[in-house]
């Protein structure tokens, strides 16, 4: 076998040549692919007793990869959607293998034939105005961290930015004064500007003045000055939810993530009659059809539609049992 077509060499070339040089994927995509293969290599090291650099492509056959995906769901408690994301990264690598190592094309085709897993699509979660108020009142404004968290959560609820977009904000991305807005780069490298309400701009002005960071530094840093991680964002949200639930019992039954705050903004716009196309532009959706999930989750819109339809003329009638012989035949 060609030494250039070993698994370690192909994997390195896949990241450097295909992802970084040819496709120029975003840092978020690169991190997702990296994490997939880190998990896969660690799993292979435990199951096969081989160091990652000693693995061969035939070791990664479909039964092994299927067991790895099951491991993600059963032991790491990943959802079916997360499982499919990991499988998509593996598929991408094996498409590269099929092109650059044709001697492994049969293996690549078998791996590429592995299907994504179907999953139940549940209605989205979002917060009511009362729940939003309780969450925003939770941070302790007497502390530096509390003032940071209040500004961050208020910005998330008012703009609907994705978690990655929030964490990637720099001080220079928050433009205050006339026409106050926040500038971010979202999926597909699309840059968009989102306007800020006066009260939000005032809170951010106060925070940035206290923050005193350089224009290229994170707008919402940790105590050490580095950018918040996704885990850090979820941790601070969970901590403030614990406080908010003491004053708003309806929060107790909800699993709230940073993405739920994004859904909250979309539902608020929808309830105020904003067109779906405008919501899609606001959130940076690739297609207006993506915004249809909010129509499905909005019970108020469904109730309004029901109220416009005439009621069915269904009067209650007296129950009369079937003849005994007919009852016997139905039971067969």
Sine and cosine of phi, psi and omega as CSV:
sin_phi,cos_phi,sin_psi,cos_psi,sin_omega,cos_omega
0.00,0.00,0.65,-0.76,0.03,-1.00
-0.85,0.53,0.76,-0.65,-0.02,-1.00
-0.89,0.46,-0.42,0.91,0.00,-1.00
-0.97,0.25,-0.19,0.98,-0.06,-1.00
-0.95,-0.31,0.39,0.92,0.11,-0.99
-0.96,0.28,0.34,-0.94,-0.04,-1.00
-0.85,0.52,-0.77,0.64,-0.01,-1.00
-0.85,0.53,-0.65,0.76,-0.02,-1.00
-0.92,0.38,-0.68,0.73,0.01,-1.00
-0.91,0.41,-0.64,0.77,-0.01,-1.00
-0.91,0.41,-0.68,0.73,0.03,-1.00
-0.90,0.44,-0.68,0.73,0.02,-1.00
-0.91,0.42,-0.58,0.82,0.03,-1.00
-0.87,0.50,-0.70,0.72,-0.01,-1.00
-0.96,0.29,-0.73,0.68,-0.11,-0.99
-0.97,0.23,-0.73,0.68,-0.09,-1.00
-0.99,0.11,-0.81,0.59,-0.09,-1.00
-0.96,0.28,-0.83,0.55,-0.14,-0.99
-0.96,0.26,-0.73,0.68,-0.13,-0.99
-1.00,0.08,-0.69,0.73,-0.09,-1.00
-1.00,0.05,-0.76,0.65,-0.09,-1.00
-0.98,0.18,-0.79,0.61,-0.08,-1.00
-1.00,0.02,-0.37,0.93,-0.01,-1.00
0.77,0.64,0.81,0.59,-0.04,-1.00
-0.92,0.40,0.34,-0.94,0.00,-1.00
-0.94,0.33,0.34,-0.94,0.06,-1.00
-0.85,0.53,-0.52,0.85,0.00,-1.00
-0.94,0.35,-0.67,0.74,0.05,-1.00
-0.90,0.43,-0.68,0.73,0.00,-1.00
-0.88,0.48,-0.66,0.75,0.00,-1.00
-0.91,0.41,-0.62,0.79,0.02,-1.00
-0.90,0.43,-0.70,0.71,0.03,-1.00
-0.91,0.42,-0.67,0.74,0.02,-1.00
-0.86,0.51,-0.72,0.69,-0.02,-1.00
-0.90,0.43,-0.59,0.81,0.04,-1.00
-0.86,0.51,-0.75,0.66,-0.07,-1.00
-0.97,0.22,-0.44,0.90,0.13,-0.99
-0.89,0.45,-0.71,0.70,0.03,-1.00
-0.90,0.44,-0.67,0.75,-0.02,-1.00
-0.91,0.42,-0.69,0.72,-0.03,-1.00
-0.93,0.38,-0.63,0.78,0.04,-1.00
-0.92,0.40,-0.63,0.78,0.05,-1.00
-0.90,0.43,-0.67,0.74,0.00,-1.00
-0.91,0.41,-0.58,0.81,0.01,-1.00
-0.90,0.44,-0.62,0.78,0.02,-1.00
-0.96,0.28,-0.68,0.73,-0.12,-0.99
-0.99,0.16,-0.59,0.81,-0.08,-1.00
-0.97,-0.23,-0.21,0.98,-0.01,-1.00
0.93,0.38,0.47,0.88,0.01,-1.00
-0.89,-0.45,0.62,-0.79,0.13,-0.99
-0.92,0.38,0.51,-0.86,-0.02,-1.00
-0.80,0.60,-0.63,0.78,-0.03,-1.00
-0.94,0.33,-0.24,0.97,0.00,-1.00
-0.99,-0.12,-0.05,1.00,-0.02,-1.00
-0.94,0.35,0.53,-0.85,0.10,-0.99
-0.90,-0.43,0.41,-0.91,-0.01,-1.00
-0.84,0.54,-0.67,0.74,0.02,-1.00
-0.87,0.50,-0.36,0.93,0.07,-1.00
-0.90,0.44,-0.46,0.89,-0.06,-1.00
-0.99,-0.10,0.84,0.55,0.02,-1.00
-0.99,0.15,0.09,-1.00,-0.11,-0.99
-0.90,0.43,-0.63,0.78,0.06,-1.00
-0.87,0.49,-0.64,0.76,0.00,-1.00
-0.92,0.39,-0.70,0.71,0.00,-1.00
-0.91,0.41,-0.59,0.81,0.08,-1.00
-0.89,0.45,-0.64,0.77,0.05,-1.00
-0.91,0.42,-0.60,0.80,0.04,-1.00
-0.90,0.44,-0.69,0.72,0.01,-1.00
-0.91,0.41,-0.61,0.79,0.08,-1.00
-0.90,0.43,-0.61,0.79,0.05,-1.00
-0.87,0.49,-0.64,0.77,0.01,-1.00
-0.88,0.47,-0.65,0.76,-0.04,-1.00
-0.97,0.23,-0.70,0.71,-0.16,-0.99
-1.00,0.09,-0.62,0.78,-0.07,-1.00
-0.98,-0.18,-0.55,0.84,0.02,-1.00
-0.99,-0.13,-0.04,1.00,0.07,-1.00
0.87,0.50,0.58,0.81,0.08,-1.00
-0.98,0.21,0.52,-0.85,0.07,-1.00
-0.97,0.22,0.20,-0.98,0.05,-1.00
-0.89,0.46,-0.54,0.84,0.03,-1.00
-0.92,0.40,-0.67,0.74,0.04,-1.00
-0.91,0.42,-0.62,0.78,0.06,-1.00
-0.86,0.51,-0.68,0.73,-0.01,-1.00
-0.92,0.40,-0.55,0.84,0.06,-1.00
-0.90,0.44,-0.68,0.73,0.03,-1.00
-0.90,0.43,-0.65,0.76,0.01,-1.00
-0.91,0.41,-0.58,0.81,0.02,-1.00
-0.89,0.46,-0.62,0.79,0.04,-1.00
-0.91,0.41,-0.66,0.75,0.03,-1.00
-0.91,0.42,-0.67,0.75,0.06,-1.00
-0.86,0.52,-0.68,0.73,-0.02,-1.00
-0.87,0.49,-0.67,0.75,0.02,-1.00
-0.90,0.43,-0.68,0.74,-0.06,-1.00
-0.96,0.27,-0.38,0.93,0.18,-0.98
-0.91,0.41,-0.60,0.80,0.07,-1.00
-0.92,0.39,-0.65,0.76,0.03,-1.00
-0.88,0.47,-0.70,0.72,-0.02,-1.00
-0.87,0.49,-0.52,0.86,-0.03,-1.00
-0.99,0.13,-0.64,0.77,-0.15,-0.99
-0.97,-0.23,-0.21,0.98,0.06,-1.00
-0.70,-0.71,0.95,0.31,-0.11,-0.99
-0.86,0.50,-0.35,0.94,0.05,-1.00
-0.92,0.40,-0.27,0.96,0.03,-1.00
-0.95,-0.30,0.33,0.95,-0.08,-1.00
-0.90,0.43,-0.54,0.84,0.01,-1.00
-0.91,0.42,-0.70,0.71,0.06,-1.00
-0.88,0.47,-0.69,0.73,-0.02,-1.00
-0.87,0.49,-0.66,0.75,0.00,-1.00
-0.91,0.42,-0.61,0.79,0.03,-1.00
-0.91,0.41,-0.66,0.75,0.01,-1.00
-0.92,0.40,-0.68,0.73,-0.01,-1.00
-0.91,0.42,-0.34,0.94,0.03,-1.00
-0.99,0.14,-0.15,0.99,0.02,-1.00
-0.92,0.39,0.83,-0.56,-0.11,-0.99
-0.99,0.10,0.41,-0.91,0.16,-0.99
-0.94,0.34,0.40,-0.92,-0.05,-1.00
-1.00,-0.05,0.71,-0.70,0.06,-1.00
-0.97,0.25,0.50,-0.87,-0.03,-1.00
-0.56,-0.83,0.36,-0.93,-0.02,-1.00
-0.97,0.22,0.81,-0.59,0.04,-1.00
-1.00,0.00,0.94,-0.34,-0.02,-1.00
-1.00,-0.06,0.41,-0.91,0.09,-1.00
-0.87,0.50,0.56,-0.83,-0.02,-1.00
-0.94,0.34,0.45,-0.89,0.10,-1.00
-1.00,-0.09,0.58,-0.82,0.09,-1.00
-0.46,-0.89,0.29,-0.96,-0.05,-1.00
-0.98,-0.18,0.56,-0.83,0.10,-0.99
-0.99,0.15,0.27,-0.96,0.03,-1.00
-0.83,0.57,-0.59,0.81,0.01,-1.00
-0.91,0.41,-0.66,0.75,0.00,-1.00
-0.93,0.37,-0.61,0.79,0.05,-1.00
-0.89,0.46,-0.69,0.72,0.01,-1.00
-0.88,0.48,-0.66,0.75,0.01,-1.00
-0.90,0.43,-0.63,0.77,0.00,-1.00
-0.93,0.38,-0.68,0.73,-0.03,-1.00
-0.94,0.33,-0.38,0.92,0.03,-1.00
-1.00,0.08,-0.13,0.99,-0.09,-1.00
-0.96,0.29,-0.65,0.76,-0.04,-1.00
-0.87,0.48,0.61,-0.79,0.03,-1.00
-0.99,0.13,0.94,-0.33,-0.09,-1.00
-0.97,0.22,-0.02,1.00,0.07,-1.00
-0.99,0.12,-0.12,0.99,-0.03,-1.00
-0.90,-0.44,0.41,-0.91,0.03,-1.00
-0.88,0.47,-0.70,0.71,0.00,-1.00
-0.90,0.44,-0.61,0.80,0.01,-1.00
-0.92,0.40,-0.63,0.77,0.03,-1.00
-0.93,0.36,-0.61,0.79,0.08,-1.00
-0.89,0.46,-0.73,0.68,-0.06,-1.00
-0.91,0.41,-0.62,0.79,0.03,-1.00
-0.89,0.45,-0.70,0.72,0.02,-1.00
-0.90,0.43,-0.65,0.76,-0.02,-1.00
-0.92,0.40,-0.73,0.69,-0.03,-1.00
-0.92,0.39,-0.63,0.78,0.03,-1.00
-0.90,0.44,-0.67,0.75,0.03,-1.00
-0.90,0.44,-0.65,0.76,-0.01,-1.00
-0.89,0.45,-0.70,0.71,-0.05,-1.00
-0.94,0.34,-0.57,0.82,-0.08,-1.00
-0.99,0.11,-0.46,0.89,-0.06,-1.00
-0.97,-0.26,-0.44,0.90,-0.04,-1.00
0.95,0.30,0.43,0.90,0.03,-1.00
-0.92,0.39,0.53,-0.85,0.12,-0.99
-0.92,0.39,0.33,-0.94,0.01,-1.00
-0.85,0.53,-0.70,0.72,0.00,-1.00
-0.90,0.44,-0.56,0.83,0.02,-1.00
-0.94,0.33,-0.64,0.77,0.05,-1.00
-0.89,0.46,-0.73,0.68,-0.06,-1.00
-0.93,0.36,-0.42,0.91,-0.02,-1.00
-1.00,0.04,-0.03,1.00,-0.03,-1.00
-0.92,0.40,0.68,-0.73,0.13,-0.99
-0.95,-0.32,0.29,-0.96,-0.02,-1.00
-0.83,0.56,-0.59,0.80,-0.03,-1.00
-0.94,0.34,-0.26,0.96,-0.03,-1.00
-0.99,0.16,-0.23,0.97,0.03,-1.00
-0.98,-0.18,0.95,-0.30,-0.08,-1.00
-0.98,-0.22,0.90,-0.45,-0.05,-1.00
-0.96,-0.27,0.02,-1.00,-0.07,-1.00
1.00,-0.02,-0.34,-0.94,0.03,-1.00
-0.86,0.51,0.71,-0.71,-0.03,-1.00
0.93,0.38,0.62,0.78,-0.04,-1.00
-0.84,0.55,0.70,-0.71,0.00,-1.00
-0.37,-0.93,0.20,-0.98,0.09,-1.00
-0.86,-0.50,0.70,-0.71,-0.05,-1.00
-0.95,-0.32,0.75,-0.66,-0.01,-1.00
-0.61,-0.79,0.35,-0.94,0.10,-0.99
-0.94,-0.33,0.88,-0.47,-0.08,-1.00
-0.97,-0.23,-0.41,-0.91,-0.01,-1.00
-0.88,0.48,0.55,-0.83,0.01,-1.00
0.93,0.36,0.34,0.94,-0.01,-1.00
0.86,0.51,0.45,0.89,0.04,-1.00
-0.99,0.11,0.83,-0.56,0.04,-1.00
-1.00,-0.07,0.77,-0.64,0.03,-1.00
-0.67,-0.74,0.45,-0.89,0.04,-1.00
-0.94,-0.35,0.72,-0.69,-0.02,-1.00
-0.87,-0.50,0.83,-0.55,-0.04,-1.00
-0.93,0.38,0.40,-0.92,-0.01,-1.00
-0.89,-0.45,0.64,-0.77,0.13,-0.99
-0.94,0.35,0.33,-0.94,-0.05,-1.00
-0.87,0.48,-0.67,0.74,-0.04,-1.00
-0.93,0.37,-0.58,0.81,0.05,-1.00
-0.93,0.37,-0.69,0.72,0.03,-1.00
-0.87,0.49,-0.60,0.80,0.00,-1.00
-0.91,0.41,-0.68,0.73,0.02,-1.00
-0.90,0.43,-0.68,0.73,0.00,-1.00
-0.93,0.38,-0.58,0.81,0.05,-1.00
-0.88,0.47,-0.69,0.72,0.02,-1.00
-0.90,0.43,-0.65,0.76,-0.03,-1.00
-0.93,0.38,-0.72,0.70,-0.03,-1.00
-0.91,0.42,-0.55,0.83,0.06,-1.00
-0.91,0.41,-0.63,0.78,0.08,-1.00
-0.96,0.28,-0.60,0.80,-0.03,-1.00
-0.88,0.47,-0.69,0.72,0.04,-1.00
0.78,0.63,0.72,0.69,0.01,-1.00
-0.99,-0.11,0.33,-0.95,0.11,-0.99
-0.94,0.34,0.35,-0.94,-0.10,-1.00
-0.86,0.51,-0.51,0.86,-0.05,-1.00
-1.00,-0.05,0.04,1.00,-0.04,-1.00
-1.00,0.02,0.37,-0.93,-0.01,-1.00
-0.85,0.52,0.67,-0.74,0.01,-1.00
-0.94,0.33,-0.51,0.86,-0.03,-1.00
-0.78,-0.63,0.99,0.14,-0.11,-0.99
-1.00,0.08,0.15,-0.99,0.19,-0.98
-0.98,0.18,0.03,-1.00,0.01,-1.00
-0.90,0.43,-0.38,0.92,0.02,-1.00
-1.00,0.03,-0.08,1.00,0.04,-1.00
0.99,-0.13,-0.12,0.99,0.01,-1.00
-0.99,0.10,0.22,-0.98,0.00,-1.00
-0.95,0.32,0.57,-0.82,0.08,-1.00
-0.90,0.44,0.57,-0.82,0.10,-0.99
-1.00,-0.03,0.16,-0.99,0.06,-1.00
-0.88,0.47,-0.65,0.76,0.03,-1.00
-0.90,0.43,-0.63,0.78,0.03,-1.00
-0.90,0.44,-0.63,0.77,0.03,-1.00
-0.90,0.43,-0.70,0.71,0.02,-1.00
-0.91,0.42,-0.60,0.80,-0.01,-1.00
-0.90,0.44,-0.73,0.68,-0.03,-1.00
-0.93,0.36,-0.56,0.83,0.06,-1.00
-0.90,0.43,-0.70,0.71,0.01,-1.00
-0.89,0.46,-0.64,0.76,-0.01,-1.00
-0.89,0.45,-0.67,0.74,0.00,-1.00
-0.97,0.25,-0.47,0.88,0.08,-1.00
-0.91,0.42,-0.58,0.81,0.03,-1.00
-0.86,0.51,-0.65,0.76,0.04,-1.00
-0.95,0.33,-0.69,0.73,-0.06,-1.00
-0.91,0.42,-0.53,0.85,-0.03,-1.00
-0.92,0.38,-0.37,0.93,0.05,-1.00
-0.93,0.37,-0.42,0.91,-0.05,-1.00
-0.94,-0.34,-0.20,0.98,-0.01,-1.00
-0.66,-0.76,0.99,-0.12,-0.13,-0.99
-0.92,0.39,-0.41,0.91,-0.03,-1.00
-0.92,0.40,-0.33,0.94,0.04,-1.00
-0.95,0.30,-0.32,0.95,-0.08,-1.00
-0.90,0.44,-0.50,0.87,-0.05,-1.00
-1.00,-0.08,0.19,0.98,-0.07,-1.00
-0.90,-0.44,0.67,-0.74,0.12,-0.99
-1.00,-0.07,0.96,-0.28,-0.14,-0.99
-0.97,-0.25,0.83,-0.55,0.08,-1.00
-0.87,-0.49,0.19,-0.98,0.07,-1.00
-0.83,0.56,-0.52,0.85,-0.01,-1.00
-0.94,0.34,-0.44,0.90,0.06,-1.00
-0.90,0.43,-0.55,0.83,0.05,-1.00
-0.91,0.42,-0.56,0.83,0.07,-1.00
-0.92,0.40,-0.69,0.72,0.06,-1.00
-0.88,0.47,-0.58,0.81,-0.02,-1.00
-0.88,0.48,-0.69,0.72,0.02,-1.00
-0.90,0.44,-0.68,0.73,-0.01,-1.00
-0.88,0.47,-0.68,0.74,0.01,-1.00
-0.92,0.38,-0.58,0.81,0.03,-1.00
-0.90,0.43,-0.69,0.72,0.05,-1.00
-0.89,0.45,-0.66,0.75,-0.02,-1.00
-0.90,0.43,-0.67,0.75,0.00,-1.00
-0.91,0.42,-0.42,0.91,0.00,-1.00
-1.00,-0.09,0.27,0.96,0.15,-0.99
0.99,0.15,0.27,0.96,0.02,-1.00
-0.96,0.28,0.70,-0.72,-0.03,-1.00
-0.90,0.43,0.51,-0.86,-0.03,-1.00
-0.87,0.50,-0.60,0.80,-0.01,-1.00
-0.90,0.44,-0.59,0.81,0.04,-1.00
-0.93,0.36,-0.65,0.76,0.04,-1.00
-0.89,0.46,-0.65,0.76,0.02,-1.00
-0.89,0.46,-0.67,0.74,0.04,-1.00
-0.91,0.41,-0.65,0.76,-0.02,-1.00
-0.88,0.48,-0.70,0.72,-0.07,-1.00
-1.00,0.08,-0.16,0.99,-0.02,-1.00
0.97,0.24,0.53,0.85,0.03,-1.00
-0.96,0.29,0.57,-0.82,0.03,-1.00
-0.93,0.36,-0.56,0.83,-0.06,-1.00
-0.66,-0.76,0.51,-0.86,0.06,-1.00
-0.89,0.45,-0.47,0.88,-0.02,-1.00
-0.88,0.47,-0.48,0.88,0.03,-1.00
-0.87,0.50,-0.53,0.85,-0.05,-1.00
-0.96,0.28,-0.17,0.99,-0.02,-1.00
-0.90,0.43,-0.34,0.94,0.02,-1.00
-0.88,0.47,-0.46,0.89,-0.01,-1.00
-0.97,0.24,-0.54,0.84,0.09,-1.00
-0.91,0.42,-0.62,0.78,-0.01,-1.00
-0.93,0.37,-0.49,0.87,-0.05,-1.00
-1.00,0.03,-0.20,0.98,-0.12,-0.99
-1.00,0.01,0.99,-0.15,0.00,-1.00
-0.93,0.38,-0.50,0.87,-0.01,-1.00
-0.90,0.43,-0.65,0.76,0.04,-1.00
-0.91,0.42,-0.63,0.77,0.01,-1.00
-0.91,0.40,-0.64,0.77,0.03,-1.00
-0.92,0.40,-0.61,0.80,0.04,-1.00
-0.91,0.42,-0.63,0.78,0.04,-1.00
-0.92,0.40,-0.63,0.77,0.02,-1.00
-0.90,0.43,-0.60,0.80,-0.03,-1.00
-0.92,0.40,-0.38,0.92,-0.02,-1.00
-1.00,0.10,-0.14,0.99,-0.03,-1.00
-0.99,-0.16,0.55,-0.84,0.02,-1.00
-0.95,0.33,0.54,-0.84,0.02,-1.00
-0.96,0.27,0.59,-0.81,0.03,-1.00
-0.95,0.32,0.62,-0.78,0.01,-1.00
-0.99,0.13,0.99,0.12,-0.06,-1.00
-0.86,-0.51,0.99,-0.11,0.02,-1.00
-1.00,-0.02,0.59,-0.81,0.02,-1.00
-0.93,0.36,0.70,-0.71,0.04,-1.00
-0.89,-0.46,0.34,-0.94,-0.01,-1.00
-0.97,0.25,0.72,-0.69,0.00,-1.00
-0.96,0.28,0.75,-0.66,0.05,-1.00
-0.80,-0.60,0.88,-0.47,-0.05,-1.00
-0.92,0.39,0.46,-0.89,0.05,-1.00
-0.93,0.36,0.29,-0.96,0.12,-0.99
-0.87,0.49,0.55,-0.84,-0.05,-1.00
-0.83,0.56,-0.64,0.77,-0.03,-1.00
-0.93,0.38,-0.64,0.77,0.05,-1.00
-0.91,0.41,-0.60,0.80,0.06,-1.00
-0.88,0.47,-0.66,0.75,0.03,-1.00
-0.89,0.46,-0.70,0.72,-0.03,-1.00
-0.91,0.42,-0.61,0.79,0.02,-1.00
-0.91,0.42,-0.47,0.88,-0.05,-1.00
-0.97,0.23,-0.23,0.97,-0.06,-1.00
-0.97,0.26,0.00,0.00,0.00,0.00
